[in-house]
């Protein structure tokens, strides 16, 4: 007896056996058609670009009939050039004839007063001992008034800071805060004058007393010390 034939699909994996058999053939066919379509599209686009590049039409030239052109203006009708006004010749000035004048009178001879005569006129004692003359020292430059602007290259820098004394009455009343003081810093860096511009009544006097003891590096203008007003906050804190 012959052995029974076993169908091929009995040994195939789970799925549609018919589709598995023709899958490779259909896949190859589909890829071939897709590649052919892409090649055809590429060639069509290449041919279209070539056609458009070699068939660009130039715009037609504009022809103007001769009868529409206007004749140029005649040269005879041109405006004459402006006339230049020539000034009349002026006769050269004649040479002046010198006129003699009397000699100028010399001023009277003057003498220099002596030290004793100057002292007698001024009503003061002797100016100096012998030939030495005593010269009074120059007065200090005027200080700027409050609120006056002074140009500076560098503002004052505080060197010495004195802490204010906290008044007992203000401490007991629980008063604290910051008193703003304007100080006039002189050329020597010391405070010449101080004013309260933001007041706390119980703390103003203590703030002024402290600021007047501060010492600054003076302000500079053109590398020279100058007097200037600066703001000095004085803080009082109960904490």
Buried (B, 14 or more C-beta within 10 A) or exposed (E): EEEEEEEEEEEEEEEEBEEEEEEEEEEEEEEEEEEEEEEEEEEEEEEEEEEEEEEEEEEEEEEEEEEEEEEEEEEEEEEEEEEEEEEEEEEEEEEEEEEEEEEEEEEEEEEEEEBEEEBEEEEEEEBEEEEEEEEEEEEEEEBBEEEEEEEBEEEBEBEEEEEBEBBEEBEEEEBBBBBBBBBBBBBEBBBBBBBBEBEBEBBBBBBBBBBBEBBBBBBBBEEEBBBBBBEBEBEBEEE
